Amino acid sequence: MSRATLGWIILGWVGFVLLPWYGFDRSAAPTIADYVIGGSALVHGLKGAWWLLPVLAPLILSLRPAALPARTDNSIWMIASGLLGLALIVLQGFTIGLHGWTIDILKTATGSAGPSQAGMGYGATLTAVAFLIILCHGLAARGWCRGDAFVTSSIGVVIALILVFVFFPVTTILASAFADNNGNFAPLEFVTKFMDRSIWGLDCLSSDLRCGVAWNTLFLGLLVGVGTTALGLAFALIATRTAFRYKKLLRVMSVLPIITPPFVIGLALILIFGRSGALSAVLWEWFGIPRSRWIYGLPGVFIAQLLAFTPIAFLVLIGVVQGISPTLEEASQTLRAKSWTTFLTVTLPLMRPGLANAFLLGFVESLADFGNPLVLGGNFEVLSTKIFFAVVGAQQDQGRAAVLSIVLLAFTLGAFWLQHAWLGKKVYTTVTGKGDAGIPLPLPRRVALASYLTVIPWALFTVAVYIVILVGAFVRSMGRDYTPTLDHFLTAFRIERADWGLYFSGSAWNSFFATIKVAALSAPLTAAIGLLTAYLLTRQRFSGQRAFEFGTLLSFAIPGTVVGVSYILAFNVPPIEITGTGFVLVMCFVFRNMPVGVRSGIATLSQIDKSLDEASLTLGARSATTMRRVVLPLLRPAIVASLVYSFVRAMTAVSAVIFLVTAEYNMATTYIVGRVEAGEFGLAIAYSTVLIVVMLLAILAIQLAVGERRLGRRSQSTSASPVAAQAIP
């Protein structure tokens, strides 16, 4: 038995004997004496909670290999104790609730309501994790994943986290699609709601009536997926393959929309293109072009989503473009291929993993977005807004929201399958560890021209949008009163001096500090779990891998409102009772944003030759050491993408957390939405401006902390001169 396994066995005993089994203490940290006297599983069991005492059996069973290490097959005992321990904890957790038995059969069999218990706490969590790791170590001892305990434990932990924080809450709400208003199983109601004409109707093809909301959503998603991928690729090519003087500024402009809080881009577009917008007024006064409401509908939502989601495609693609070895392109030109032919036949095919993942993320983001369609949708309905109003509107039809969510999941599953079919089993390795020229070839003239003609107008348009946002923060009322003022900032972020020191009296400070705290905790967790998952998916082979990969996309595909409601339904009652805490917000953000880290990591790892990992393992390094010393330095673009996206999304997300915030953890976005609803647009834009500045500083700090990936390639500036070349022996 390894020391690590023995350590986890000890932690399992600590969780059962010392730590409180129930509840998460939100006050000051209790002392060890409080733990022992207060409520460990052993104490509760001896006082009458008999259902906790059976957990002692697998704990004792796990000690047998340590007592008789030479006489038994340790792996069998570890697997048995781990499985039995997890099964007992899950069984007692889901069969006994606050009001007794949760299963009617048990109530009938016992003739009573049964015992009651609260949600699991620190002790139950630590003991369950210990049983899981012991099980994974046992599987490694049996030869799973080449006997690598780090790999088996990583797979086990990630699967467990996805089951708890993705599948459990999502299936909780999706189950209501097959139930009537009384909670009874009613599959016919599901069929009726699923086949509704408002979802699948095609009247727009033969009349002036609208098409079904599913077709609107699918069409918009395809447009946004293609548009964001094309724009992201153009930005990535200019940033990595040209000598454009202002490429750093261009990179900032490409990422700027992702750090904008919800509704702000929509408001800015209305202030520019609306009936009373600045551009509409100029066109009417100068050219006599009548004012219109064209921005409300498909065009407005499409433009807003392009602005919002292009940065995601750029973050995914820039690492992929950087990773393409110039040697392969030079080989093509050595065979007398023209630069345009080389780009089409060598460069572009090697970008396939990045293009596929960028399109998938843009498509799924478009499907799940509800903020932009809510502001700019007009009569153009999409599934996300229909789900939102089904949950919070006058209908209060949770079953209909669940049915519409299943339609969204079907679209996501289809896109996921098409992506895998398009990539196939081809190899896209370009980073092999071997030396190469390292000097990227110039872009073909037509590609460079197309990229410039795409990127520069879009960057200028982005600048115009943010000028409107900036102006709106410093005037009394955008569109009506342009008197300069700082009142909006003072209302939100006033600081006064009191006898005891500085007093943060502004109305936005509480939400600002809470948001910073949650974002700072969730970002590194999101990046770590996402990139670890990407490593497992690309470097390991295990049964159920495709289903596991789709599971990582599940929470990303469902609208945030549905995720928020599902967390309320799943985590407001035992066995996992964490609503009202900051922890539930952190977990919601981690598993809502994790897919970007997964897809970015997969796209980057697809270019890195497995021989680099194998060389490290051959030299005696463990998988954890190989991951830290070899893989992570090559994953720096994906790390930056994951950290930036997860931090920014935690700062700007609204739909997923609007049901989870409390007085203690009131997020910045819910504060902004409240100001928008109250008509205080100046205050909302001022707060958004502060958040944008904070997130820009955070992005710069992340990039400086992570650094750039170095592939050991030469650059133009380091090319050897003829004199130096002659001096080389």
C-alpha positions in Angstrom: 0.0 0.0 0.0 1.4 3.4 -1.0 1.7 6.3 1.5 -0.8 8.3 -0.5 -3.4 5.5 -0.1 -2.7 5.2 3.6 -3.0 9.0 3.9 -6.5 9.0 2.3 -7.6 6.1 4.6 -6.5 8.3 7.6 -8.5 11.3 6.2 -11.5 9.1 5.8 -11.3 8.2 9.5 -10.8 11.9 10.4 -13.9 12.9 8.5 -16.0 10.2 10.2 -14.7 10.6 13.8 -13.7 14.3 14.1 -15.4 16.6 11.6 -19.1 17.6 11.7 -21.1 15.3 9.5 -23.9 17.7 8.9 -24.1 21.2 7.6 -21.4 23.8 6.6 -20.7 26.2 9.4 -20.9 29.7 8.0 -19.7 31.5 11.1 -16.2 31.6 12.5 -14.2 28.4 12.3 -15.0 26.1 15.2 -12.3 24.5 17.3 -11.4 20.9 17.4 -13.3 20.5 20.7 -16.4 21.8 19.0 -15.9 19.2 16.3 -15.6 16.3 18.7 -18.4 17.4 21.0 -20.6 18.8 18.2 -21.5 16.4 15.5 -19.2 13.9 14.0 -20.8 10.8 12.4 -19.5 8.7 15.2 -21.1 11.0 17.9 -24.4 11.2 15.9 -24.4 7.4 15.5 -23.9 6.7 19.2 -26.7 9.2 20.0 -29.3 7.5 17.8 -28.4 8.2 14.1 -28.0 4.4 13.5 -27.9 4.8 9.7 -24.4 6.4 10.0 -22.8 3.6 11.9 -22.6 1.1 8.9 -20.1 3.5 7.3 -17.6 2.1 9.9 -17.6 -1.2 8.0 -15.8 0.0 4.9 -13.5 2.2 7.0 -12.4 -0.9 8.9 -12.2 -2.9 5.7 -9.8 -0.3 4.2 -7.4 -0.9 7.1 -7.0 -4.7 6.3 -4.3 -4.2 3.5 -2.3 -2.0 5.9 -2.5 -4.6 8.6 -1.6 -7.6 6.3 0.3 -6.0 3.3 2.1 -9.2 2.2 -0.7 -11.7 2.5 -3.6 -10.2 0.5 -4.3 -8.6 -2.8 -4.6 -5.0 -1.7 -6.4 -3.8 -4.8 -9.5 -6.0 -4.1 -9.8 -4.7 -0.5 -9.4 -1.1 -1.6 -11.9 -1.4 -4.4 -14.4 -3.2 -2.1 -14.0 -0.6 0.7 -14.3 2.3 -1.7 -17.4 1.1 -3.5 -19.1 0.0 -0.2 -18.3 3.3 1.5 -19.6 5.5 -1.4 -22.7 3.3 -1.8 -23.6 3.6 1.9 -23.1 7.4 2.0 -25.2 7.9 -1.2 -27.9 5.5 0.0 -28.4 7.1 3.4 -28.1 10.6 2.0 -30.8 10.2 -0.6 -33.2 8.0 1.4 -33.4 10.2 4.5 -34.3 13.9 4.3 -35.5 16.7 6.5 -38.9 15.2 6.9 -38.1 11.5 7.1 -38.0 8.9 4.4 -37.8 10.3 0.8 -39.1 7.1 -0.7 -42.8 6.1 -0.2 -42.0 2.4 -0.1 -39.9 2.9 3.0 -42.7 4.9 4.7 -45.1 2.0 3.9 -42.7 -0.7 5.0 -41.8 1.0 8.4 -45.3 2.5 9.0 -43.8 5.8 10.0 -42.4 9.0 8.5 -38.9 7.8 9.4 -35.8 9.6 10.8 -34.7 12.9 9.6 -31.3 14.5 8.9 -29.8 17.7 7.5 -27.5 18.1 4.5 -24.0 16.7 4.5 -21.2 18.7 5.9 -17.4 18.7 6.0 -17.1 15.3 7.6 -19.4 13.6 5.0 -17.6 15.3 2.2 -14.1 14.4 3.3 -15.1 10.8 4.0 -16.8 10.4 0.6 -13.8 11.9 -1.2 -11.5 9.5 0.7 -13.6 6.5 -0.3 -13.5 7.7 -4.0 -9.7 8.1 -4.0 -9.2 4.7 -2.3 -11.4 3.1 -5.0 -9.3 4.8 -7.7 -6.1 3.7 -6.2 -7.4 0.1 -6.1 -8.3 0.3 -9.8 -4.8 1.6 -10.5 -3.4 -1.4 -8.6 -5.5 -3.6 -10.8 -3.8 -2.2 -13.9 -6.3 0.5 -15.0 -4.7 3.4 -16.9 -1.4 1.5 -16.9 -1.4 1.4 -13.1 -1.2 5.2 -12.8 -2.9 6.3 -9.6 -2.8 10.0 -10.6 -4.7 9.4 -13.8 -7.3 7.1 -12.3 -7.8 9.5 -9.3 -8.1 12.4 -11.7 -10.7 10.6 -13.8 -12.6 9.6 -10.7 -12.7 13.1 -9.2 -13.7 14.8 -12.4 -16.5 12.3 -13.1 -17.7 12.7 -9.5 -17.7 16.5 -9.7 -19.6 16.4 -13.0 -22.1 13.9 -11.6 -22.7 16.1 -8.5 -22.7 19.6 -10.0 -23.9 19.0 -13.6 -25.9 15.8 -14.0 -27.6 15.8 -10.7 -29.0 19.4 -10.9 -29.7 19.2 -14.6 -31.6 15.9 -14.4 -33.5 17.3 -11.4 -35.2 19.9 -13.6 -35.3 18.0 -16.8 -37.3 15.2 -15.0 -40.1 17.8 -14.7 -40.5 17.6 -18.5 -42.1 14.2 -18.0 -44.4 15.2 -15.1 -47.7 17.0 -14.9 -48.4 20.0 -12.6 -48.9 17.6 -9.7 -45.5 15.9 -10.1 -47.0 12.7 -11.5 -45.3 10.8 -14.4 -47.0 11.9 -17.6 -45.1 11.1 -20.8 -48.0 12.2 -23.1 -47.8 15.7 -21.7 -44.1 15.7 -22.7 -45.0 14.7 -26.3 -47.7 17.4 -26.5 -45.4 20.1 -25.3 -42.5 18.9 -27.4 -44.5 18.8 -30.7 -46.0 22.3 -30.1 -46.3 24.3 -33.3 -44.7 27.3 -31.7 -41.5 25.3 -31.4 -41.3 23.5 -34.8 -43.7 25.5 -37.1 -42.4 26.4 -40.6 -45.1 29.0 -41.4 -42.5 31.6 -42.3 -41.6 29.7 -45.5 -45.2 30.0 -46.9 -46.7 33.0 -45.2 -45.9 36.1 -43.2 -46.2 34.2 -39.9 -43.2 33.4 -37.8 -41.3 30.2 -37.8 -41.0 28.0 -34.7 -38.7 29.1 -31.9 -36.4 26.1 -32.4 -35.7 27.0 -36.1 -35.0 30.6 -35.1 -32.5 29.5 -32.4 -30.8 27.0 -34.7 -30.4 29.5 -37.6 -29.1 32.2 -35.2 -26.6 29.7 -33.7 -25.3 28.7 -37.0 -24.8 32.3 -38.1 -23.1 33.2 -34.8 -20.9 30.1 -34.9 -19.6 30.8 -38.4 -19.3 34.5 -37.8 -17.4 34.3 -34.5 -15.0 31.6 -35.9 -14.2 33.7 -39.0 -13.7 36.9 -36.9 -11.7 35.0 -34.3 -9.4 33.5 -37.0 -8.8 36.8 -38.6 -7.8 38.4 -35.3 -5.6 35.4 -34.5 -3.8 35.5 -37.9 -3.1 39.2 -37.6 -1.9 38.9 -34.0 0.5 36.0 -34.8 1.4 36.1 -38.5 1.7 39.8 -39.4 3.9 42.7 -38.5 0.9 45.0 -37.9 2.1 47.9 -35.8 -1.0 48.0 -33.5 -1.5 44.3 -33.0 -1.4 44.6 -29.2 -4.1 47.2 -29.3 -6.0 45.0 -31.7 -5.7 42.1 -29.2 -7.2 44.3 -26.5 -10.1 45.3 -28.8 -10.7 41.7 -29.6 -11.1 40.7 -26.0 -12.9 43.8 -24.8 -16.5 42.7 -25.5 -16.1 39.6 -23.4 -15.5 41.7 -20.3 -18.6 43.8 -20.8 -21.5 43.1 -18.3 -24.8 41.9 -19.6 -27.3 44.2 -21.3 -24.6 46.9 -21.8 -23.7 45.9 -25.4 -27.5 45.7 -26.2 -28.0 49.2 -24.7 -25.1 50.6 -26.6 -26.4 49.2 -29.9 -29.8 50.7 -29.2 -28.2 54.1 -28.4 -26.4 53.9 -31.8 -29.0 52.2 -34.1 -32.3 52.7 -32.4 -35.0 55.1 -33.5 -33.5 57.8 -31.3 -30.0 56.5 -31.7 -27.0 58.7 -32.7 -26.5 57.1 -36.1 -30.2 57.0 -36.9 -30.4 60.8 -36.2 -27.4 61.5 -38.4 -28.8 59.5 -41.3 -32.2 61.2 -41.0 -30.9 64.8 -40.7 -28.1 64.4 -43.4 -29.5 61.9 -45.9 -33.2 61.8 -45.2 -33.1 58.1 -44.4 -36.1 57.4 -42.1 -35.7 56.1 -38.6 -36.5 52.4 -38.2 -36.5 49.6 -35.7 -34.4 47.2 -37.7 -32.0 46.7 -34.8 -34.8 44.8 -32.9 -34.8 41.3 -34.2 -32.4 38.9 -35.8 -29.9 41.6 -37.0 -29.6 43.2 -33.6 -29.2 39.9 -31.7 -26.7 38.6 -34.3 -24.5 41.8 -34.1 -24.6 41.7 -30.3 -23.7 38.0 -30.1 -20.9 38.5 -32.6 -19.5 41.3 -30.4 -19.9 39.2 -27.2 -18.7 35.8 -28.4 -15.9 36.6 -30.9 -13.4 36.9 -28.1 -14.0 33.2 -27.1 -13.1 32.1 -30.6 -10.0 34.3 -30.6 -8.8 32.9 -27.3 -9.2 29.4 -28.6 -7.7 30.0 -32.0 -4.6 32.1 -31.1 -2.9 29.2 -29.3 -3.7 26.9 -32.2 -2.3 29.3 -34.8 0.8 29.9 -32.7 1.3 26.1 -32.4 1.6 25.4 -36.2 5.1 24.5 -37.0 6.6 26.6 -39.8 8.7 23.6 -40.9 5.6 22.0 -42.3 4.8 25.1 -44.3 8.4 25.4 -45.5 8.3 21.8 -46.7 5.3 22.6 -48.8 7.0 25.6 -50.4 10.2 23.5 -50.9 8.0 21.4 -53.2 7.2 24.6 -55.1 3.7 25.2 -53.8 2.6 28.8 -53.8 1.8 30.5 -50.5 -1.9 30.4 -51.2 -1.8 26.7 -51.9 0.3 26.1 -48.8 -2.2 28.0 -46.7 -5.2 26.0 -48.1 -3.5 22.5 -48.0 -1.2 22.7 -44.9 -2.0 25.7 -42.6 -5.8 25.6 -42.6 -6.2 21.9 -42.2 -3.8 22.0 -39.2 -6.2 24.6 -37.6 -9.1 22.2 -37.8 -9.2 21.4 -34.0 -9.2 25.1 -33.2 -11.8 25.9 -35.8 -14.1 23.1 -34.7 -13.9 24.0 -31.1 -14.3 27.7 -31.7 -17.4 27.1 -33.8 -18.8 24.7 -31.2 -18.4 27.2 -28.4 -19.9 30.1 -30.5 -22.8 27.9 -31.5 -23.5 26.7 -27.9 -23.0 30.2 -26.4 -25.6 31.6 -28.9 -28.1 28.9 -28.0 -27.7 29.5 -24.3 -27.6 33.4 -24.3 -30.7 35.1 -23.2 -29.5 38.6 -22.2 -29.0 39.9 -25.8 -32.2 38.4 -27.2 -34.1 39.8 -24.2 -32.9 43.3 -25.0 -32.8 43.2 -28.8 -35.0 40.3 -29.8 -38.2 42.1 -30.5 -40.5 39.7 -32.3 -37.6 37.3 -33.0 -38.1 34.6 -30.3 -35.4 32.1 -29.3 -35.4 29.2 -27.0 -33.5 30.9 -24.2 -36.0 33.7 -23.8 -38.9 31.3 -24.0 -37.4 29.2 -21.2 -36.7 32.3 -19.1 -40.4 33.5 -19.3 -41.6 29.9 -18.7 -39.6 29.9 -15.4 -40.1 33.4 -14.1 -43.1 34.7 -16.1 -46.8 34.6 -15.5 -46.9 31.0 -16.9 -44.7 29.5 -14.1 -44.5 26.3 -16.3 -41.5 24.5 -15.2 -42.4 21.5 -17.4 -42.4 23.6 -20.5 -39.0 25.1 -19.6 -37.7 21.6 -19.2 -39.0 20.5 -22.6 -37.5 23.5 -24.3 -34.2 22.8 -22.5 -34.2 19.3 -23.9 -34.5 20.8 -27.4 -31.5 22.9 -26.7 -29.6 19.9 -25.5 -30.5 18.0 -28.7 -29.0 20.8 -30.8 -25.9 20.8 -28.7 -25.5 17.0 -29.0 -25.9 17.3 -32.8 -23.2 20.0 -33.0 -21.0 17.9 -30.8 -21.4 14.9 -33.0 -20.8 16.9 -36.2 -17.6 18.3 -34.7 -16.2 14.8 -34.0 -17.3 13.6 -37.4 -15.5 16.5 -39.2 -12.3 16.1 -37.2 -12.4 12.3 -37.6 -9.3 10.4 -36.4 -6.7 12.5 -38.3 -3.6 13.6 -36.5 -3.0 17.4 -36.0 0.3 17.2 -34.2 2.7 20.1 -34.9 4.6 20.5 -31.6 6.9 17.5 -31.4 9.9 18.7 -29.4 12.2 18.6 -32.5 13.9 21.7 -33.7 12.5 23.7 -36.6 13.0 27.0 -38.3 10.5 28.8 -36.1 10.0 31.7 -38.4 6.3 31.9 -39.4 5.8 32.4 -43.1 4.1 35.5 -44.2 0.4 35.2 -44.9 -0.7 35.0 -48.5 -1.6 38.4 -49.8 -5.3 37.6 -50.3 -5.5 36.1 -46.8 -3.8 39.1 -45.2 -6.0 41.5 -47.1 -9.1 39.6 -46.2 -8.0 39.6 -42.5 -7.3 43.3 -42.5 -10.6 44.2 -44.2 -12.4 42.1 -41.6 -10.6 43.0 -38.5 -10.0 46.7 -38.8 -13.7 47.7 -39.5 -14.8 45.4 -36.8 -12.3 46.9 -34.3 -13.4 50.4 -35.2 -17.0 49.4 -34.7 -16.1 47.9 -31.3 -14.4 51.2 -30.4 -17.6 53.1 -31.4 -19.7 50.9 -29.2 -17.4 51.4 -26.2 -17.2 55.2 -26.8 -21.0 55.2 -26.4 -20.7 53.1 -23.2 -18.0 55.4 -21.8 -19.9 58.6 -22.7 -23.0 57.1 -21.1 -21.2 56.8 -17.7 -20.2 60.5 -17.6 -23.4 62.3 -18.7 -26.6 62.7 -16.8 -28.8 60.8 -19.3 -27.6 59.3 -22.6 -29.8 60.5 -25.5 -31.5 63.3 -23.5 -29.1 65.2 -21.2 -25.4 65.3 -22.1 -24.3 67.4 -19.1 -21.0 66.0 -17.8 -21.3 64.6 -14.3 -19.6 62.1 -11.9 -22.8 61.5 -9.9 -23.2 58.0 -11.2 -19.8 57.0 -9.9 -20.2 58.7 -6.6 -23.5 57.0 -6.0 -22.0 53.6 -6.7 -18.5 54.0 -5.3 -18.5 56.8 -2.8 -15.8 56.6 -0.1 -16.0 58.7 3.1 -13.7 59.3 5.9 -15.0 58.4 9.4 -13.4 58.4 12.9 -12.4 54.7 12.5 -11.0 55.1 9.0 -12.4 54.9 5.5 -16.0 54.1 5.0 -17.2 52.6 1.7 -20.6 54.2 1.6 -21.4 53.7 -2.1 -24.3 51.5 -2.9 -22.2 49.1 -5.2 -19.3 48.3 -2.9 -20.9 45.2 -1.3 -21.7 43.6 -4.6 -18.3 44.6 -6.0 -16.3 43.0 -3.2 -18.5 39.8 -3.3 -18.1 39.5 -7.0 -14.3 39.9 -6.8 -14.1 37.3 -4.1 -16.3 34.7 -6.0 -14.5 35.4 -9.3 -11.0 35.0 -7.8 -12.0 31.7 -6.2 -13.8 30.2 -9.2 -11.3 31.2 -12.0 -8.3 29.0 -10.9 -10.6 26.1 -10.0 -12.3 26.4 -13.4 -9.0 26.4 -15.3 -7.6 23.5 -13.2 -10.6 21.2 -13.7 -11.1 22.2 -17.3 -7.5 21.6 -18.4 -7.2 18.5 -16.4 -10.3 17.2 -18.1 -8.8 18.1 -21.5 -5.6 16.3 -20.6 -7.6 13.1 -19.7 -9.6 13.3 -22.9 -6.7 13.7 -25.2 -4.0 11.6 -23.5 -6.0 8.7 -22.0 -8.3 6.1 -23.3 -11.1 4.7 -21.2 -14.6 3.3 -21.6 -17.4 6.0 -21.8 -15.0 8.7 -22.9 -17.3 10.2 -25.5 -20.2 10.4 -23.0 -17.7 11.9 -20.4 -16.7 14.6 -22.9 -20.3 15.5 -23.7 -21.0 15.7 -20.0 -18.5 18.5 -19.7 -20.6 20.5 -22.2 -24.0 19.8 -20.6 -24.2 22.8 -18.2 -22.8 25.1 -20.9 -25.6 24.2 -23.3 -28.5 24.9 -21.0 -29.5 28.5 -20.5 -28.3 30.1 -17.3 -31.8 30.6 -15.9 -32.4 26.8 -16.1 -29.0 26.1 -14.5 -29.9 28.5 -11.6 -33.3 27.0 -11.0 -31.8 23.5 -11.2 -29.2 24.4 -8.5 -32.0 25.7 -6.3 -34.1 22.5 -6.7 -31.1 20.2 -6.2 -29.1 21.9 -3.5 -31.8 23.5 -1.3 -32.6 20.2 0.5 -30.5 17.3 1.7 -28.2 15.5 1.0 -26.4 18.5 -0.5 -27.7 21.7 1.1 -25.5 24.6 0.0 -27.9 27.3 -1.3 -27.3 30.7 0.3 -23.6 30.1 0.5 -20.8 31.5 -1.6 -19.8 27.9 -2.3 -22.8 27.3 -4.5 -22.0 30.4 -6.6 -18.4 29.2 -7.0 -19.4 25.7 -8.1 -22.0 27.2 -10.5 -19.4 29.3 -12.2 -16.8 26.5 -12.2 -19.0 24.0 -14.0 -20.8 26.6 -16.2 -17.5 28.0 -17.5 -15.4 24.8 -17.5 -16.2 23.8 -21.1 -14.2 26.7 -22.5 -11.1 25.4 -20.6 -11.8 21.9 -21.9 -12.3 22.9 -25.5 -9.3 25.3 -25.5 -7.1 22.6 -23.8 -8.2 19.9 -26.3 -7.5 22.2 -29.3 -4.0 23.0 -27.9 -3.2 19.4 -26.8 -4.2 18.1 -30.2 -1.1 19.8 -31.6 1.4 18.5 -29.0 3.0 15.2 -29.8 2.4 12.5 -27.2 6.0 11.5 -27.5 6.9 14.5 -25.3 4.8 13.0 -22.4 6.1 9.5 -23.1 9.7 10.7 -23.0 9.1 12.1 -19.6 7.5 9.0 -18.3 10.3 6.8 -19.9 12.8 8.8 -17.8 11.0 7.8 -14.7 8.8 10.9 -14.1 5.3 10.3 -12.7 2.2 11.6 -14.5 1.7 14.4 -12.1 5.4 15.5 -12.6 5.0 15.2 -16.4 1.8 17.3 -16.3 3.5 20.0 -14.3 6.9 20.1 -16.0 6.1 19.2 -19.6 2.4 19.6 -20.5 1.5 22.8 -18.5 4.3 25.0 -20.0 3.0 24.1 -23.5 -0.6 24.7 -22.4 0.0 28.4 -21.5 -2.3 29.8 -24.3 -5.1 27.5 -23.1 -4.4 28.4 -19.4 -4.7 32.1 -20.3 -7.9 31.5 -22.2 -9.4 29.5 -19.4 -8.4 31.9 -16.6 -9.5 35.0 -18.5 -12.8 33.5 -19.6 -13.7 32.0 -16.2 -12.8 35.2 -14.3 -14.6 37.5 -16.7 -17.7 35.3 -16.8 -17.9 35.1 -13.0 -17.8 38.9 -13.1 -20.4 39.4 -15.8 -22.8 36.4 -15.7 -26.3 37.1 -14.6 -28.7 34.4 -15.8 -27.1 31.5 -13.9 -26.8 33.4 -10.6 -29.9 35.6 -10.5 -31.7 32.9 -8.4 -28.7 32.1 -6.2 -27.6 35.5 -4.9 -28.3 36.5 -1.3 -27.9 39.7 0.7 -24.4 38.6 1.6 -23.4 37.5 -1.9 -25.2 40.0 -4.2 -23.3 39.9 -7.5 -22.4 42.9 -9.6 -24.6 41.8 -12.5 -27.7 41.5 -10.4 -27.0 45.0 -9.1 -26.7 46.2 -12.7 -29.9 44.5 -13.8 -31.7 46.1 -10.9 -30.5 49.5 -12.0 -31.6 48.8 -15.6 -35.0 47.7 -14.5 -35.3 50.9 -12.4 -34.4 53.0 -15.5 -31.1 54.2 -13.9 -29.1 53.5 -17.1 -26.3 56.0 -16.2 -25.6 54.2 -12.9 -25.7 50.8 -14.6 -23.2 51.9 -17.3 -20.9 53.6 -14.7 -20.7 50.4 -12.7 -20.1 48.5 -15.9 -17.3 50.9 -16.8 -15.6 50.2 -13.5 -15.9 46.5 -14.0 -14.4 46.7 -17.5 -11.4 48.5 -16.1 -11.0 46.0 -13.3 -11.3 43.1 -15.7 -8.7 44.6 -18.1 -6.2 44.9 -15.2 -7.0 41.3 -14.2 -6.5 40.0 -17.8 -3.1 41.8 -17.9 -2.1 40.3 -14.6 -3.1 36.8 -15.7 -1.1 37.1 -18.9 1.9 38.4 -17.0 1.6 35.6 -14.4 1.2 32.8 -16.9 3.6 34.1 -19.5 3.9 33.2 -23.1 4.6 29.7 -24.4 8.1 29.2 -25.7 8.6 26.5 -28.3 12.3 26.9 -28.7 12.0 28.4 -32.2 14.0 31.1 -33.7 12.6 34.5 -34.6 13.5 37.0 -37.3 15.5 39.0 -34.8 17.6 36.0 -33.6 18.4 34.6 -37.0 22.1 33.9 -37.3 24.2 36.4 -39.2 26.6 35.1 -41.9 29.6 36.0 -39.6 28.0 34.1 -36.6 27.1 31.2 -38.9 30.8 30.9 -40.0 31.9 30.8 -36.3 29.7 27.9 -35.5 31.8 24.7 -35.6 
